[in-house]
């Protein structure tokens, strides 16, 4: 995509504002679909006759293809064109959303959710890399990434609210059908606002072995993680799946080091702050996103909240995230990403620990709202910090890869966190039931244990971030450009 010559002024132009709105809208669609379906699951189960075992794949099917194919989607955006990937992915997302909304069997629904994840895996890295290559000036870049960073948690929180309102109002089908007009708007906007940045010279050089091994390894890893709480961590099936994923990913690393044009040039990790930001994202999102899952279950299964009530309970979270993201964006250029991430993770850990004290007969105003607001302030700061750290100094031809890496880190972190923390919650709940505790007390005890572990994850993220390089949202420097394009000798 061609960027304006006056980069510093791009965000102040009409086209700059529309470009930022467009890419954030595309990201919003992808992120909101990780949570909007949650509160509609009982209605979907009743409407399509799902078994309890298969119902999980309405959620897990999306996460599987989304998390497993993000890396491929990000690199394809760099090599085949960001606008092309955004338009193709959004079109697929719209068609699969329509299919899900009109589904009359459970098999059709699961297939549509798998296709939605594939579309999102193309959309997200394309949209984020369009942002980082359009807003290249330091000030513009930090502000644009601040808006994008706020979009992620806002979409997750609003997804729960919208899911409750739509499923109890027009019905569960509206949860999927509402995506279609928004996706059409993104496609039309992309065709009108963005230049065609297709690279005509890369088709014959595309790294098919790396794509097969990397995608296969990530797909199997995410599948094993989302299925582990149901199959059991010690089950031979789970162990075999994790072992096979490890073998594929190790083979991927070996193959990539021998490829002339690898899917993932590992020289990208020489860019200061990028590897630490991705690692921090894995651990932080394991804590933050799992917290939403357990608090939602607590509100509905213990306090008896309706889907709409549970959804609207998160509205203060969106305000807190927005405030924290705005403040953090203004601080990036002054103090750098490291203190913002560390402070955000510690504040988030405090908020989640506060939430872990939830009682059986809890009150929203005294037992939930204070912890949610504190957590939201930490979440907004962490998101701004890691997005800036993960994209600072990345050259334009690696922007899609960097975007895919940070988004994949969040998805793998969410799957890993839910797998581990669900096991902790279930173990504690079963222990309390065996001790003849009431269902409400047993569930609350399980949520308490899981939320304490969530806060520990966030403290771990703070420790990792404290040892990371401090960045201030810089453009790619000459050294970074050279390191990211380390030449590989011709094969003999």
N, C-alpha and C positions, 0 to 999 in steps of 0.2 A: 504494500500500500504506500502510496506517495504521501509524505508528510509535508505540512506547510513549511515554507522557508523561515517564517517568523515563528519559531516554535514557542517562544515565551508568551506570545499573544494568542496561541491557538485556543486555549481554554476559555478565553474571553470572547471568542467569536461565536456566532450563531452555530456554525458548522461544528466547532469544537464541543459546544454544550450538547448538541444533538448526537454527536458521536459518542460522547461519554454516556448519555442517557441510553443510547442504543445498546452498547456493550453491557451496561449494568442490567438492562432489561433482559438480555439474553442470559446473563448469569443468574438473575433472579429466578427465571423459569426453571433452570436446572437445580438450583439449591432448594427452591420451595417444594419441589417434588420429592425431596427426601423426607419431608415431614407432613405434607398436606394430606397424604393418604392415611396416616396413622389412625386418626380418630374416626375415619370412615370404614375401617376394617370390619367392625361388626355388621354394618349394613351390607358391605360387599359380600361377606360370608353368607349372609341370609339370602341375598339376591341371586347369587350364582351357585349356591350349594357347595361352597368350599369345605373340605375337611379341615380340621384344626391343624394337621401337619402341613398341608399344602398352602394354607393361608399366609404363612410367613413369607412365601415367595412373591407375594404382591409387593412386599418391601424389599426382600433380599434379591429378587430378580433384577430390580433397577440398580441396586448397589453393586451387584455382581458385574454387569456389563459396563456400568459407569466407571467403577474403580479399576476394572481389569483392562479397559481399552483407552483410558486417559492418556497414557504415555504414547501410544500409537497415534492417537488423535492430535496430540500436541506437536509431535514431530511432523506429521502429515501436513499440519497447518504451515509449518516453516517451509516445507518442500513443495507442496502442491498449491499453496495459496490460502491465506487466512480468510479472505472473503468467501472463497469457494467452500471451505470447510464449514464456515459459519452458516452459510445458506443451505448447504446440503444437510448438515446436522439438524438445523432448525426445521427444515421441511420434514425430515424423518421423525423428529420429535412431534410435530403437529399431526402427522398421519397416525403415528402410534397412539397418541393421546385420543384421537378420534376413535380409533379401534377399541381402545380400553373403555371409552365412554359408551360405546355401543355393544360391548361384549355380551354374549349370551351364555358363555360357558367359562368354567375356570381355566381351561387350557388356553382359550383365546386371550383372557386377561393376562395370564403369566407371559405369554408370547409378546403381547403388546408392551408389557413392562420391561422385558428384556430389550425390545427395540427402542423404547424410550431411553434406556440407559446408554445404548449405542449412540443415539442422536445427541444426548447430553455430553458424551465423551468427545464428540467432535466440536460441539458448541463452546464449552467452557474454556479450553485452552486457546481456541481461535479468538474468542472475545477478549480474554485477558491479554493475549499477545497483540491484538489490535490496539488495545489501550496503551500498552507500554511502548509500542512503536509509533503511536500517534502523538503522545504527550512525552516528548523526549527531554524537554527542559526540566531542570531540577524542581522548580517550584510547581509547574504544571503537573509533573509526574507524581509528586507527593500528594497533591490535592486530588488528582484523579484516582490514585491508588487508595486514598482515604475513603473516597466515595464507594469504590469497589469493595473495600474491606468491610464497610458498614453494611453493604448489600448482603453479604454472606449470612451473618447472624440474624439480620432483620428478616431475610427470607425464611430462615429456619423457624423463627418465632412466629412470624405471620402465617406460615404454613399451617401451624397447629390451629390458629384462630380461624383461618379461611376454611380449613377442613371441617371444623365443627359447624360453622355457619352454613356451608354448602350442603353437608351431609344431612343436617337436620332441616334444611330448607328445601331447595329444589331436589335434593336427593344425591346419593353417592356418585351418580354418573356425571353430575356437574363438576365434581372435583377434577375430572379429566377433561371434560369438554371446554372448561374455562381456559385451558391452555391454547386452544386452537386459534382464536382471534389474536391473542397476544403474539403467538409464533408467526402468524401472517404479517403482523406489524413489524416484527424484527426482520423478516425476509425482505419486505418492501423497503424498509429503511436501509438495510445493508446494500441493496442494489442501487439505491439513490445516493447514499452518502459515501460509500467506500469505493476506492479504486480497485481495479482488478490487479492483484499482485501475484498472479500465478507464475511460477517458475517453470518454464518450458524445458529446462535442461536436466531435470532431475529424475525423470521417469525411469530411465534405464539404470540409475544408480541406487534405487531404493533398496534398503537393506531388508530383504525378505527373510533371511534366516534369523536376524535379530528381532524382526517384528514377530515372527512365529514364536520364538523362545520367550521373549519378554512378555508378550501378550498372554501366552499360555501360562507362564509362571504366575503372573499377576492374577489372572482369572482363577487359577486353582487356589492361590493363596487366599483371595477374598472369599471364594466359595467355602474353603475349609474353615475360615474364621466365622463366617455368618452361620455355618451349620454346626460348629463345635458345641454351642450350648445345648443343642437338641440331641446330637449324637453322643456327646460326652468327650471330654478332653483326652481321656485315657482309652477311648475306643480305638480298635485297630484301624478302622476306616479313617478317623481323624488323623491319627499318626501317619498313615500311608499318604493321605492327601498333603499334609504339611511337608513330609519328606520329599514327595514328588515335586511340589512347588519349589522347594529349596534346590533340588537337582536342576530343574529347568532354569531357575534364576542364576545359579552358578554357571551353567552352560552359556546363558545369555552374556554374562560378564566376560567369559573366555572368548566367545565369538566376537563380541564387540571390540575387543582389543586387537583383533586380527583384521577387522573390516576396514576397507579404505574409506567408505562413507557410512559410518555406523548410525544406527537409529538413535543411540544415545552416545554422543562424544563425551567421554568421561572427563575430558579437559574442562568441561563446564563447571566441575566441582572445584576447580582452582580459583574461581571467582570468589573473593572474600565474602563470607557471610551466607552464601547460598546453601551449603550443606547443613550448617547449623540451623538455619531457618527452617529447612525441610524437616530436620529431626525434631526440632521444637514443635513444629506443627503436628507431627504424628502424636506426640505425647500430650500436647495441650488439647487437641480435639478429642482424644480418647476420654479426657475428663469432662470437657464442656458438653459435647454432644450426648454422651451417656447420661449426664445430669438431666437433660431435657426428657429423655426416655423414662427415667425413674420417677421424676417429679410428676410427669403426666400420668403414669400408672397410679401413683399415690393419690392424686386428685380424683381420679375416676373410680379406682377400686377400693380406696379406703374412705375418702371423704364423700364419695358419691356424686361428684360433679358430673353434669351433663357435658357432652362434647363441646357445646358452645361456651359453657362456663369455664371449662378447662382451657379452651383456646383463648378466651378474652383475658384469662389470668396472666398471660404472657405479654399483654400490651405494654405494661411498664418496662419490660425487658427491651422492647424496641426503642423506647425513649432513652433508656440508660445506655444502650449500645451506640445510638446516634450521638449522644453527648460525648461519650468517651472517644468515639472515632474522630469527632471534630476537634477535640482538645489534642488528641494524640497526633493528628495530622499536622497541626500547627507546631508541634514540638519536635517532629522528626528532623527537620533541617537544623534545629538549634542544639539538641542534645543527642540525636542519633537513635537508632532502633533498639540497641541493647537495653538501656534503662527503661524504655517504654515496655518492652516485652517482659522484662523481669518484674517490673512493678505491676503490670497487668496480670501476670500469672499468679503473683502472690495475692493480689486483691481478689482475683477470681477464686483462688483456693480458699480464702477466708469466707467468701460468699457461699461457696458450695459446702464448706464445713458447717456454716450456720444452718444451711438447709438440711444437713444430715441430722439435726436435732429435732426433726419433725415428730410430733406426738400422734397417737392414734386419733384423738379428738382434736385435731388441729384447727387453727383459725388462719384464714388467708392473710389478714392484716398483720398479725403478730408473728406467725410461724413461717409464712412463705414470702410475702412481699419484701421484707427487709433483705433477706438472703438473695432473692432474685435480682433486686436492684444492685446490690454490691457485686454479685456475679456478673451482671451485664456490663458494669463499668470495667471490670477486668477483661471480659471477652472483647469489648470494643477496642481496648488498647492493644491486646495481643494480636488481633486480626490486622490492625494497621501496621504494627511493628513487623510481623512475619511477612506480610505481602511486600512491604518495602524492602526488607532485607533479602528476600528471595528473588527480587527482580532488579536490584541495584547492580549496575555494572555489567548487565547481560547484553551482549551485542544483538542487533536486530534479527540476525539470521538464526538465533537460538532462543528468541523470545517465546515461541510456542512451546519449546521443550521446557523452559524454565516455568512457564505457566502450568504445564502438565505436571511437573514434578511437585509443585507446591499444592496443587489440587489433589493429586494422587496421595500425597502425604496426609491430607485431611481425611480422605475417604478410607484409606487403610487404617488410620488412627481411629476413626469412628467404628470400623468393623472390629478392630482389635480390642478397643475399649469395651464395646458391648459384649463381645465374646467372653472376656475375662470377668467383667463386672457383673454380667448376668449370672455367671457361675457362682460368684461370691454371694449375690443376693439370694439365689435359689438354695444354696447350701445353708445359709443362715435361716431362711424361711422354713426349710424342711426340718432343721434342728429344733426350731421353736414349736413347730406342729407336733413333732415327736414328743416334745415336753408338754403337750396338751395346751398350748397357747391358742387363743382364738385366731381365726383367720386374719382379722384386721391387725392384731398384734404381731402375728407371724410375718405378714407382708411388710408392715412398717419396720420391723426389725431387719428384714432383708434389705429394704431400701436404705436404712440407716447405714448398714455395713458397706453397701455399694457406694453410697455418696461419700463416706469417709475415704474410700479408696479413690474416688474421683478427685477429691481435694489433694490426695497424695500424688496423683498423676500431675496435677497442675504445679505442685511444688517441684516435682522433677523437671518439668518444662522450664521453670525459673532457673534451676541449677544449670541446665544445658545452655540457656540463653545467656547466663552470666559469664560463660566462658567463650562466647561467640565474639566475632569481630563486630565492632560498632560501625554501622553504615548510616549514611544520611540521604539515601535515595538517589545516589549518583548515577549519571549516565555511564555507559560503557567507556572505559578509558582505552588508550592505545594498547597498554599492557594486557588488559582484559580481552580486547579484541584479538590480540596475537595469541594469547593462551587458549582462547576458545576455538582458534582455527589452527591448532598444531598440525602441521603437514604430516601425512603418513606416507612413507616411501612406497613407490610403485612395487608391485610384486615382481619378483624376478621371472 
